[in-house]
């Protein structure tokens, strides 16, 4: 797969179930271009966004970077995430995975960015 580093300095936040869209996200403006995603579920509202947008007191884990699979990817393709996650698991690199309509993202802790890139390249993935 062809990949690129899509963003650095990301945070993964968790808000209680039923939370409305936080006002601090609507003020993000061009910051959204890095990566901003929301997942509402019966259990929580998860947000991935630039860490500098997150107000103090919001439960989050900061210091993530995102790899992006160059897409768009056809929905009939299989094994994409498995081919990416396997070398990272073998290298003992924790991953937070996201999928969108067009592609997949893998978040790794920023200190693990280069080891993750090396593991993916050794598995045959190409970086642009």
MODELLER restraints for C-alpha pairs under 7 A, 6 or more apart:
rsr = mdl.restraints
at = mdl.atoms
rsr.add(forms.Gaussian(group=physical.xy_distance, feature=features.Distance(at['CA:1:A'], at['CA:69:A']), mean=6.82, stdev=0.5))
rsr.add(forms.Gaussian(group=physical.xy_distance, feature=features.Distance(at['CA:1:A'], at['CA:125:A']), mean=5.02, stdev=0.5))
rsr.add(forms.Gaussian(group=physical.xy_distance, feature=features.Distance(at['CA:1:A'], at['CA:126:A']), mean=6.19, stdev=0.5))
rsr.add(forms.Gaussian(group=physical.xy_distance, feature=features.Distance(at['CA:2:A'], at['CA:69:A']), mean=6.03, stdev=0.5))
rsr.add(forms.Gaussian(group=physical.xy_distance, feature=features.Distance(at['CA:2:A'], at['CA:70:A']), mean=5.50, stdev=0.5))
rsr.add(forms.Gaussian(group=physical.xy_distance, feature=features.Distance(at['CA:2:A'], at['CA:125:A']), mean=6.04, stdev=0.5))
rsr.add(forms.Gaussian(group=physical.xy_distance, feature=features.Distance(at['CA:2:A'], at['CA:126:A']), mean=4.78, stdev=0.5))
rsr.add(forms.Gaussian(group=physical.xy_distance, feature=features.Distance(at['CA:2:A'], at['CA:127:A']), mean=5.73, stdev=0.5))
rsr.add(forms.Gaussian(group=physical.xy_distance, feature=features.Distance(at['CA:2:A'], at['CA:128:A']), mean=6.88, stdev=0.5))
rsr.add(forms.Gaussian(group=physical.xy_distance, feature=features.Distance(at['CA:3:A'], at['CA:67:A']), mean=6.61, stdev=0.5))
rsr.add(forms.Gaussian(group=physical.xy_distance, feature=features.Distance(at['CA:3:A'], at['CA:68:A']), mean=5.49, stdev=0.5))
rsr.add(forms.Gaussian(group=physical.xy_distance, feature=features.Distance(at['CA:3:A'], at['CA:69:A']), mean=4.52, stdev=0.5))
rsr.add(forms.Gaussian(group=physical.xy_distance, feature=features.Distance(at['CA:3:A'], at['CA:70:A']), mean=5.31, stdev=0.5))
rsr.add(forms.Gaussian(group=physical.xy_distance, feature=features.Distance(at['CA:3:A'], at['CA:126:A']), mean=6.02, stdev=0.5))
rsr.add(forms.Gaussian(group=physical.xy_distance, feature=features.Distance(at['CA:3:A'], at['CA:127:A']), mean=4.77, stdev=0.5))
rsr.add(forms.Gaussian(group=physical.xy_distance, feature=features.Distance(at['CA:3:A'], at['CA:128:A']), mean=6.20, stdev=0.5))
rsr.add(forms.Gaussian(group=physical.xy_distance, feature=features.Distance(at['CA:4:A'], at['CA:67:A']), mean=5.62, stdev=0.5))
rsr.add(forms.Gaussian(group=physical.xy_distance, feature=features.Distance(at['CA:4:A'], at['CA:68:A']), mean=5.39, stdev=0.5))
rsr.add(forms.Gaussian(group=physical.xy_distance, feature=features.Distance(at['CA:4:A'], at['CA:69:A']), mean=6.75, stdev=0.5))
rsr.add(forms.Gaussian(group=physical.xy_distance, feature=features.Distance(at['CA:4:A'], at['CA:127:A']), mean=5.32, stdev=0.5))
rsr.add(forms.Gaussian(group=physical.xy_distance, feature=features.Distance(at['CA:4:A'], at['CA:128:A']), mean=5.47, stdev=0.5))
rsr.add(forms.Gaussian(group=physical.xy_distance, feature=features.Distance(at['CA:5:A'], at['CA:66:A']), mean=5.93, stdev=0.5))
rsr.add(forms.Gaussian(group=physical.xy_distance, feature=features.Distance(at['CA:5:A'], at['CA:67:A']), mean=4.52, stdev=0.5))
rsr.add(forms.Gaussian(group=physical.xy_distance, feature=features.Distance(at['CA:5:A'], at['CA:68:A']), mean=6.16, stdev=0.5))
rsr.add(forms.Gaussian(group=physical.xy_distance, feature=features.Distance(at['CA:6:A'], at['CA:34:A']), mean=6.91, stdev=0.5))
rsr.add(forms.Gaussian(group=physical.xy_distance, feature=features.Distance(at['CA:6:A'], at['CA:66:A']), mean=5.45, stdev=0.5))
rsr.add(forms.Gaussian(group=physical.xy_distance, feature=features.Distance(at['CA:6:A'], at['CA:67:A']), mean=5.50, stdev=0.5))
rsr.add(forms.Gaussian(group=physical.xy_distance, feature=features.Distance(at['CA:6:A'], at['CA:68:A']), mean=5.63, stdev=0.5))
rsr.add(forms.Gaussian(group=physical.xy_distance, feature=features.Distance(at['CA:7:A'], at['CA:34:A']), mean=5.44, stdev=0.5))
rsr.add(forms.Gaussian(group=physical.xy_distance, feature=features.Distance(at['CA:7:A'], at['CA:35:A']), mean=6.68, stdev=0.5))
rsr.add(forms.Gaussian(group=physical.xy_distance, feature=features.Distance(at['CA:7:A'], at['CA:65:A']), mean=5.57, stdev=0.5))
rsr.add(forms.Gaussian(group=physical.xy_distance, feature=features.Distance(at['CA:7:A'], at['CA:66:A']), mean=5.14, stdev=0.5))
rsr.add(forms.Gaussian(group=physical.xy_distance, feature=features.Distance(at['CA:8:A'], at['CA:64:A']), mean=6.20, stdev=0.5))
rsr.add(forms.Gaussian(group=physical.xy_distance, feature=features.Distance(at['CA:8:A'], at['CA:65:A']), mean=4.12, stdev=0.5))
rsr.add(forms.Gaussian(group=physical.xy_distance, feature=features.Distance(at['CA:8:A'], at['CA:66:A']), mean=6.34, stdev=0.5))
rsr.add(forms.Gaussian(group=physical.xy_distance, feature=features.Distance(at['CA:9:A'], at['CA:50:A']), mean=5.84, stdev=0.5))
rsr.add(forms.Gaussian(group=physical.xy_distance, feature=features.Distance(at['CA:9:A'], at['CA:51:A']), mean=5.77, stdev=0.5))
rsr.add(forms.Gaussian(group=physical.xy_distance, feature=features.Distance(at['CA:9:A'], at['CA:63:A']), mean=5.36, stdev=0.5))
rsr.add(forms.Gaussian(group=physical.xy_distance, feature=features.Distance(at['CA:9:A'], at['CA:64:A']), mean=5.69, stdev=0.5))
rsr.add(forms.Gaussian(group=physical.xy_distance, feature=features.Distance(at['CA:9:A'], at['CA:65:A']), mean=6.09, stdev=0.5))
rsr.add(forms.Gaussian(group=physical.xy_distance, feature=features.Distance(at['CA:10:A'], at['CA:48:A']), mean=6.74, stdev=0.5))
rsr.add(forms.Gaussian(group=physical.xy_distance, feature=features.Distance(at['CA:10:A'], at['CA:49:A']), mean=5.47, stdev=0.5))
rsr.add(forms.Gaussian(group=physical.xy_distance, feature=features.Distance(at['CA:10:A'], at['CA:50:A']), mean=4.35, stdev=0.5))
rsr.add(forms.Gaussian(group=physical.xy_distance, feature=features.Distance(at['CA:10:A'], at['CA:51:A']), mean=4.81, stdev=0.5))
rsr.add(forms.Gaussian(group=physical.xy_distance, feature=features.Distance(at['CA:10:A'], at['CA:62:A']), mean=5.99, stdev=0.5))
rsr.add(forms.Gaussian(group=physical.xy_distance, feature=features.Distance(at['CA:10:A'], at['CA:63:A']), mean=5.77, stdev=0.5))
rsr.add(forms.Gaussian(group=physical.xy_distance, feature=features.Distance(at['CA:10:A'], at['CA:64:A']), mean=4.78, stdev=0.5))
rsr.add(forms.Gaussian(group=physical.xy_distance, feature=features.Distance(at['CA:10:A'], at['CA:65:A']), mean=6.04, stdev=0.5))
rsr.add(forms.Gaussian(group=physical.xy_distance, feature=features.Distance(at['CA:11:A'], at['CA:48:A']), mean=5.62, stdev=0.5))
rsr.add(forms.Gaussian(group=physical.xy_distance, feature=features.Distance(at['CA:11:A'], at['CA:49:A']), mean=5.57, stdev=0.5))
rsr.add(forms.Gaussian(group=physical.xy_distance, feature=features.Distance(at['CA:11:A'], at['CA:50:A']), mean=5.93, stdev=0.5))
rsr.add(forms.Gaussian(group=physical.xy_distance, feature=features.Distance(at['CA:11:A'], at['CA:51:A']), mean=4.60, stdev=0.5))
rsr.add(forms.Gaussian(group=physical.xy_distance, feature=features.Distance(at['CA:11:A'], at['CA:60:A']), mean=6.26, stdev=0.5))
rsr.add(forms.Gaussian(group=physical.xy_distance, feature=features.Distance(at['CA:11:A'], at['CA:61:A']), mean=5.48, stdev=0.5))
rsr.add(forms.Gaussian(group=physical.xy_distance, feature=features.Distance(at['CA:11:A'], at['CA:62:A']), mean=4.07, stdev=0.5))
rsr.add(forms.Gaussian(group=physical.xy_distance, feature=features.Distance(at['CA:11:A'], at['CA:63:A']), mean=6.22, stdev=0.5))
rsr.add(forms.Gaussian(group=physical.xy_distance, feature=features.Distance(at['CA:11:A'], at['CA:64:A']), mean=6.15, stdev=0.5))
rsr.add(forms.Gaussian(group=physical.xy_distance, feature=features.Distance(at['CA:12:A'], at['CA:47:A']), mean=5.74, stdev=0.5))
rsr.add(forms.Gaussian(group=physical.xy_distance, feature=features.Distance(at['CA:12:A'], at['CA:48:A']), mean=4.59, stdev=0.5))
rsr.add(forms.Gaussian(group=physical.xy_distance, feature=features.Distance(at['CA:12:A'], at['CA:49:A']), mean=6.87, stdev=0.5))
rsr.add(forms.Gaussian(group=physical.xy_distance, feature=features.Distance(at['CA:12:A'], at['CA:60:A']), mean=5.36, stdev=0.5))
rsr.add(forms.Gaussian(group=physical.xy_distance, feature=features.Distance(at['CA:12:A'], at['CA:61:A']), mean=5.24, stdev=0.5))
rsr.add(forms.Gaussian(group=physical.xy_distance, feature=features.Distance(at['CA:12:A'], at['CA:62:A']), mean=6.39, stdev=0.5))
rsr.add(forms.Gaussian(group=physical.xy_distance, feature=features.Distance(at['CA:13:A'], at['CA:46:A']), mean=5.62, stdev=0.5))
rsr.add(forms.Gaussian(group=physical.xy_distance, feature=features.Distance(at['CA:13:A'], at['CA:47:A']), mean=4.98, stdev=0.5))
rsr.add(forms.Gaussian(group=physical.xy_distance, feature=features.Distance(at['CA:13:A'], at['CA:48:A']), mean=6.30, stdev=0.5))
rsr.add(forms.Gaussian(group=physical.xy_distance, feature=features.Distance(at['CA:13:A'], at['CA:59:A']), mean=5.69, stdev=0.5))
rsr.add(forms.Gaussian(group=physical.xy_distance, feature=features.Distance(at['CA:13:A'], at['CA:60:A']), mean=3.96, stdev=0.5))
rsr.add(forms.Gaussian(group=physical.xy_distance, feature=features.Distance(at['CA:13:A'], at['CA:61:A']), mean=6.40, stdev=0.5))
rsr.add(forms.Gaussian(group=physical.xy_distance, feature=features.Distance(at['CA:14:A'], at['CA:44:A']), mean=6.59, stdev=0.5))
rsr.add(forms.Gaussian(group=physical.xy_distance, feature=features.Distance(at['CA:14:A'], at['CA:45:A']), mean=5.76, stdev=0.5))
rsr.add(forms.Gaussian(group=physical.xy_distance, feature=features.Distance(at['CA:14:A'], at['CA:46:A']), mean=4.72, stdev=0.5))
rsr.add(forms.Gaussian(group=physical.xy_distance, feature=features.Distance(at['CA:14:A'], at['CA:47:A']), mean=6.45, stdev=0.5))
rsr.add(forms.Gaussian(group=physical.xy_distance, feature=features.Distance(at['CA:14:A'], at['CA:59:A']), mean=5.76, stdev=0.5))
rsr.add(forms.Gaussian(group=physical.xy_distance, feature=features.Distance(at['CA:14:A'], at['CA:60:A']), mean=6.15, stdev=0.5))
rsr.add(forms.Gaussian(group=physical.xy_distance, feature=features.Distance(at['CA:15:A'], at['CA:44:A']), mean=5.87, stdev=0.5))
rsr.add(forms.Gaussian(group=physical.xy_distance, feature=features.Distance(at['CA:15:A'], at['CA:45:A']), mean=5.01, stdev=0.5))
rsr.add(forms.Gaussian(group=physical.xy_distance, feature=features.Distance(at['CA:15:A'], at['CA:46:A']), mean=6.43, stdev=0.5))
rsr.add(forms.Gaussian(group=physical.xy_distance, feature=features.Distance(at['CA:16:A'], at['CA:44:A']), mean=4.94, stdev=0.5))
rsr.add(forms.Gaussian(group=physical.xy_distance, feature=features.Distance(at['CA:16:A'], at['CA:45:A']), mean=6.11, stdev=0.5))
rsr.add(forms.Gaussian(group=physical.xy_distance, feature=features.Distance(at['CA:17:A'], at['CA:41:A']), mean=6.87, stdev=0.5))
rsr.add(forms.Gaussian(group=physical.xy_distance, feature=features.Distance(at['CA:17:A'], at['CA:42:A']), mean=5.90, stdev=0.5))
rsr.add(forms.Gaussian(group=physical.xy_distance, feature=features.Distance(at['CA:17:A'], at['CA:43:A']), mean=5.04, stdev=0.5))
rsr.add(forms.Gaussian(group=physical.xy_distance, feature=features.Distance(at['CA:17:A'], at['CA:44:A']), mean=3.93, stdev=0.5))
rsr.add(forms.Gaussian(group=physical.xy_distance, feature=features.Distance(at['CA:17:A'], at['CA:45:A']), mean=5.82, stdev=0.5))
rsr.add(forms.Gaussian(group=physical.xy_distance, feature=features.Distance(at['CA:19:A'], at['CA:45:A']), mean=6.59, stdev=0.5))
rsr.add(forms.Gaussian(group=physical.xy_distance, feature=features.Distance(at['CA:24:A'], at['CA:53:A']), mean=7.00, stdev=0.5))
rsr.add(forms.Gaussian(group=physical.xy_distance, feature=features.Distance(at['CA:28:A'], at['CA:53:A']), mean=6.97, stdev=0.5))
rsr.add(forms.Gaussian(group=physical.xy_distance, feature=features.Distance(at['CA:31:A'], at['CA:50:A']), mean=7.00, stdev=0.5))
rsr.add(forms.Gaussian(group=physical.xy_distance, feature=features.Distance(at['CA:35:A'], at['CA:49:A']), mean=5.79, stdev=0.5))
rsr.add(forms.Gaussian(group=physical.xy_distance, feature=features.Distance(at['CA:36:A'], at['CA:48:A']), mean=5.40, stdev=0.5))
rsr.add(forms.Gaussian(group=physical.xy_distance, feature=features.Distance(at['CA:36:A'], at['CA:49:A']), mean=4.45, stdev=0.5))
rsr.add(forms.Gaussian(group=physical.xy_distance, feature=features.Distance(at['CA:37:A'], at['CA:47:A']), mean=5.72, stdev=0.5))
rsr.add(forms.Gaussian(group=physical.xy_distance, feature=features.Distance(at['CA:37:A'], at['CA:48:A']), mean=5.24, stdev=0.5))
rsr.add(forms.Gaussian(group=physical.xy_distance, feature=features.Distance(at['CA:37:A'], at['CA:49:A']), mean=6.70, stdev=0.5))
rsr.add(forms.Gaussian(group=physical.xy_distance, feature=features.Distance(at['CA:38:A'], at['CA:45:A']), mean=6.95, stdev=0.5))
rsr.add(forms.Gaussian(group=physical.xy_distance, feature=features.Distance(at['CA:38:A'], at['CA:46:A']), mean=5.68, stdev=0.5))
rsr.add(forms.Gaussian(group=physical.xy_distance, feature=features.Distance(at['CA:38:A'], at['CA:47:A']), mean=4.63, stdev=0.5))
rsr.add(forms.Gaussian(group=physical.xy_distance, feature=features.Distance(at['CA:38:A'], at['CA:48:A']), mean=6.64, stdev=0.5))
rsr.add(forms.Gaussian(group=physical.xy_distance, feature=features.Distance(at['CA:39:A'], at['CA:45:A']), mean=5.66, stdev=0.5))
rsr.add(forms.Gaussian(group=physical.xy_distance, feature=features.Distance(at['CA:39:A'], at['CA:46:A']), mean=5.13, stdev=0.5))
rsr.add(forms.Gaussian(group=physical.xy_distance, feature=features.Distance(at['CA:39:A'], at['CA:47:A']), mean=6.57, stdev=0.5))
rsr.add(forms.Gaussian(group=physical.xy_distance, feature=features.Distance(at['CA:40:A'], at['CA:46:A']), mean=6.54, stdev=0.5))
rsr.add(forms.Gaussian(group=physical.xy_distance, feature=features.Distance(at['CA:51:A'], at['CA:62:A']), mean=6.02, stdev=0.5))
rsr.add(forms.Gaussian(group=physical.xy_distance, feature=features.Distance(at['CA:63:A'], at['CA:109:A']), mean=5.86, stdev=0.5))
rsr.add(forms.Gaussian(group=physical.xy_distance, feature=features.Distance(at['CA:63:A'], at['CA:110:A']), mean=5.64, stdev=0.5))
rsr.add(forms.Gaussian(group=physical.xy_distance, feature=features.Distance(at['CA:64:A'], at['CA:107:A']), mean=6.09, stdev=0.5))
rsr.add(forms.Gaussian(group=physical.xy_distance, feature=features.Distance(at['CA:64:A'], at['CA:108:A']), mean=5.54, stdev=0.5))
rsr.add(forms.Gaussian(group=physical.xy_distance, feature=features.Distance(at['CA:64:A'], at['CA:109:A']), mean=4.42, stdev=0.5))
rsr.add(forms.Gaussian(group=physical.xy_distance, feature=features.Distance(at['CA:64:A'], at['CA:110:A']), mean=5.07, stdev=0.5))
rsr.add(forms.Gaussian(group=physical.xy_distance, feature=features.Distance(at['CA:65:A'], at['CA:107:A']), mean=5.42, stdev=0.5))
rsr.add(forms.Gaussian(group=physical.xy_distance, feature=features.Distance(at['CA:65:A'], at['CA:108:A']), mean=5.53, stdev=0.5))
rsr.add(forms.Gaussian(group=physical.xy_distance, feature=features.Distance(at['CA:65:A'], at['CA:109:A']), mean=6.09, stdev=0.5))
rsr.add(forms.Gaussian(group=physical.xy_distance, feature=features.Distance(at['CA:65:A'], at['CA:110:A']), mean=5.28, stdev=0.5))
rsr.add(forms.Gaussian(group=physical.xy_distance, feature=features.Distance(at['CA:65:A'], at['CA:113:A']), mean=6.87, stdev=0.5))
rsr.add(forms.Gaussian(group=physical.xy_distance, feature=features.Distance(at['CA:66:A'], at['CA:105:A']), mean=6.26, stdev=0.5))
rsr.add(forms.Gaussian(group=physical.xy_distance, feature=features.Distance(at['CA:66:A'], at['CA:106:A']), mean=5.54, stdev=0.5))
rsr.add(forms.Gaussian(group=physical.xy_distance, feature=features.Distance(at['CA:66:A'], at['CA:107:A']), mean=4.34, stdev=0.5))
rsr.add(forms.Gaussian(group=physical.xy_distance, feature=features.Distance(at['CA:66:A'], at['CA:108:A']), mean=6.50, stdev=0.5))
rsr.add(forms.Gaussian(group=physical.xy_distance, feature=features.Distance(at['CA:67:A'], at['CA:105:A']), mean=5.50, stdev=0.5))
rsr.add(forms.Gaussian(group=physical.xy_distance, feature=features.Distance(at['CA:67:A'], at['CA:106:A']), mean=5.12, stdev=0.5))
rsr.add(forms.Gaussian(group=physical.xy_distance, feature=features.Distance(at['CA:67:A'], at['CA:107:A']), mean=6.29, stdev=0.5))
rsr.add(forms.Gaussian(group=physical.xy_distance, feature=features.Distance(at['CA:68:A'], at['CA:104:A']), mean=6.13, stdev=0.5))
rsr.add(forms.Gaussian(group=physical.xy_distance, feature=features.Distance(at['CA:68:A'], at['CA:105:A']), mean=4.58, stdev=0.5))
rsr.add(forms.Gaussian(group=physical.xy_distance, feature=features.Distance(at['CA:68:A'], at['CA:106:A']), mean=6.63, stdev=0.5))
rsr.add(forms.Gaussian(group=physical.xy_distance, feature=features.Distance(at['CA:69:A'], at['CA:103:A']), mean=6.01, stdev=0.5))
rsr.add(forms.Gaussian(group=physical.xy_distance, feature=features.Distance(at['CA:69:A'], at['CA:104:A']), mean=5.55, stdev=0.5))
rsr.add(forms.Gaussian(group=physical.xy_distance, feature=features.Distance(at['CA:69:A'], at['CA:105:A']), mean=6.28, stdev=0.5))
rsr.add(forms.Gaussian(group=physical.xy_distance, feature=features.Distance(at['CA:70:A'], at['CA:103:A']), mean=6.94, stdev=0.5))
rsr.add(forms.Gaussian(group=physical.xy_distance, feature=features.Distance(at['CA:71:A'], at['CA:102:A']), mean=5.97, stdev=0.5))
rsr.add(forms.Gaussian(group=physical.xy_distance, feature=features.Distance(at['CA:71:A'], at['CA:103:A']), mean=5.35, stdev=0.5))
rsr.add(forms.Gaussian(group=physical.xy_distance, feature=features.Distance(at['CA:72:A'], at['CA:102:A']), mean=4.38, stdev=0.5))
rsr.add(forms.Gaussian(group=physical.xy_distance, feature=features.Distance(at['CA:72:A'], at['CA:103:A']), mean=5.58, stdev=0.5))
rsr.add(forms.Gaussian(group=physical.xy_distance, feature=features.Distance(at['CA:73:A'], at['CA:102:A']), mean=5.56, stdev=0.5))
rsr.add(forms.Gaussian(group=physical.xy_distance, feature=features.Distance(at['CA:73:A'], at['CA:103:A']), mean=5.57, stdev=0.5))
rsr.add(forms.Gaussian(group=physical.xy_distance, feature=features.Distance(at['CA:84:A'], at['CA:120:A']), mean=6.74, stdev=0.5))
rsr.add(forms.Gaussian(group=physical.xy_distance, feature=features.Distance(at['CA:87:A'], at['CA:119:A']), mean=5.85, stdev=0.5))
rsr.add(forms.Gaussian(group=physical.xy_distance, feature=features.Distance(at['CA:87:A'], at['CA:120:A']), mean=6.22, stdev=0.5))
rsr.add(forms.Gaussian(group=physical.xy_distance, feature=features.Distance(at['CA:87:A'], at['CA:123:A']), mean=6.48, stdev=0.5))
rsr.add(forms.Gaussian(group=physical.xy_distance, feature=features.Distance(at['CA:88:A'], at['CA:116:A']), mean=6.31, stdev=0.5))
rsr.add(forms.Gaussian(group=physical.xy_distance, feature=features.Distance(at['CA:88:A'], at['CA:119:A']), mean=6.29, stdev=0.5))
rsr.add(forms.Gaussian(group=physical.xy_distance, feature=features.Distance(at['CA:91:A'], at['CA:119:A']), mean=6.81, stdev=0.5))
rsr.add(forms.Gaussian(group=physical.xy_distance, feature=features.Distance(at['CA:93:A'], at['CA:116:A']), mean=6.84, stdev=0.5))
rsr.add(forms.Gaussian(group=physical.xy_distance, feature=features.Distance(at['CA:94:A'], at['CA:108:A']), mean=6.47, stdev=0.5))
rsr.add(forms.Gaussian(group=physical.xy_distance, feature=features.Distance(at['CA:95:A'], at['CA:106:A']), mean=6.30, stdev=0.5))
rsr.add(forms.Gaussian(group=physical.xy_distance, feature=features.Distance(at['CA:95:A'], at['CA:107:A']), mean=5.61, stdev=0.5))
rsr.add(forms.Gaussian(group=physical.xy_distance, feature=features.Distance(at['CA:95:A'], at['CA:108:A']), mean=5.19, stdev=0.5))
rsr.add(forms.Gaussian(group=physical.xy_distance, feature=features.Distance(at['CA:96:A'], at['CA:106:A']), mean=5.88, stdev=0.5))
rsr.add(forms.Gaussian(group=physical.xy_distance, feature=features.Distance(at['CA:96:A'], at['CA:107:A']), mean=4.92, stdev=0.5))
rsr.add(forms.Gaussian(group=physical.xy_distance, feature=features.Distance(at['CA:96:A'], at['CA:108:A']), mean=6.58, stdev=0.5))
rsr.add(forms.Gaussian(group=physical.xy_distance, feature=features.Distance(at['CA:97:A'], at['CA:105:A']), mean=5.86, stdev=0.5))
rsr.add(forms.Gaussian(group=physical.xy_distance, feature=features.Distance(at['CA:97:A'], at['CA:106:A']), mean=4.64, stdev=0.5))
rsr.add(forms.Gaussian(group=physical.xy_distance, feature=features.Distance(at['CA:97:A'], at['CA:107:A']), mean=6.12, stdev=0.5))
rsr.add(forms.Gaussian(group=physical.xy_distance, feature=features.Distance(at['CA:98:A'], at['CA:104:A']), mean=5.79, stdev=0.5))
rsr.add(forms.Gaussian(group=physical.xy_distance, feature=features.Distance(at['CA:98:A'], at['CA:105:A']), mean=5.05, stdev=0.5))
rsr.add(forms.Gaussian(group=physical.xy_distance, feature=features.Distance(at['CA:98:A'], at['CA:106:A']), mean=6.36, stdev=0.5))
rsr.add(forms.Gaussian(group=physical.xy_distance, feature=features.Distance(at['CA:99:A'], at['CA:105:A']), mean=6.10, stdev=0.5))
